[in-house]
Amino acid sequence: MILRTYIECPACQEPIVLRVGVTRARQPFTVACPSCESAIRGETVEADDGLPRFHLPEIRVIDPKDVSGEWRIVTTYGDLPNFPNSGEYSAFLSAHNIFGDENFPGFLNFLATARWLGDKVDPLEHAYGFYLKQKWDLLDRLMWKNFEGAWPENPSFLDRHTAMHRFIFPYLVSLDPEGLYPQAKYEVWSRIFKKEAAFSECAYSVIANPEFEAMNRRVAEQFFNLLRANAEWLPALAIIHLRAKGRPVPSGWQVPVGRIDSLRDAYRQNFEVSCQILPLIIRMQNISEGRDPESIRDPADLNGWAPRILRVQDCVNNANQYTKSKAATKEAYLNRHPYLRYYWNSSFSRDVRNSIAHAEFDYVMHGGVIAYKGREVPYYVFIEALIRQITLLAFWLDLCKLYKIYGSRWDPQNRVFLGLS
Ligand SMILES: [Zn+2]
């Protein structure tokens, strides 16, 4: 529903008609004053009668009768982009027009699914904590309580490792209409199809290292935090779905701005934890090419693995050197994973993350653009990447799961792979 009120801009005192499309119980918003371009912040909250109300502690609400001059109208909408200074037109109707009759209902389903996943994040995060600590009784009880029917009656070893992932991942389809996740998954997983025993032995030693669990936990924390903060990025989902349909993004269509500071931190942290995960990919590639999992290239081995793009002094010889190498080197070794490389590149832009690291990343409120390295792009480009990062984090969780499953099925005494069932 659309809530409207009459306010005075706290910066320039010009009268404004403020319209907010409300989609959730508590909805913070930021709009730009149409006259002076200052940021105006407030939120809508659900009152005792269940209906939404404005909560505008820093803003003077005015009576329209007391205003003689011209009103400017500003509109924002919780979960959809909008044309902020377009007057009374509805964000919902413009989105409908832009998607068209054939695509809009499907998109709304995806939107509802993504919002649902955000609402379920607390029990899922607790359950994941039990999974990491292998507190199986607590995990079972929590999942039965919150997701009745979706959790097996007598979960097996494999159920407990896979059921929660199976449970979360179908919902991620709503965030990944291009199917980057399943394509990259097939590419990476297929590396070990014919080398299960070698992978099991490698995974056994990898998961025994405490750093593995710490890394797994870091990824999970980022993933669940971003799901919880879905109000910050959900409006850009429309852009991702529009692009997946091959439709242009209309100029002037803006995504309501989230908390730039925390999203910027999330971007940087997502990148760092993703870099920490990459050695897991490299070990699988080594195994598939018949090398020792830790060895990338013996200096005497002319057929060893050295991406052409790298200078000789930047090439690495083993997984340990790889782990300590700089980001550009790590990325170069994705050269044998074209899908994952594409997924990576569409999740992380080197310019954006360098600008964030050097505090050269700016958001321009009135224009709805971000500026970095002398470039200006629409704000939604940044949020689109962040949504891809969410599914990429889920992909890493899936990869950690694969290591844990195979690592638990290696018998170190007899040096045999025990099989998965
Ligand atoms: Zn103003």
Residues whose N, C-alpha, C, O or C-beta is under 5 A from the ligand:
A	BS01	ZN	C9 A11 C12 Q13 C33 S35 C36 E37 S38
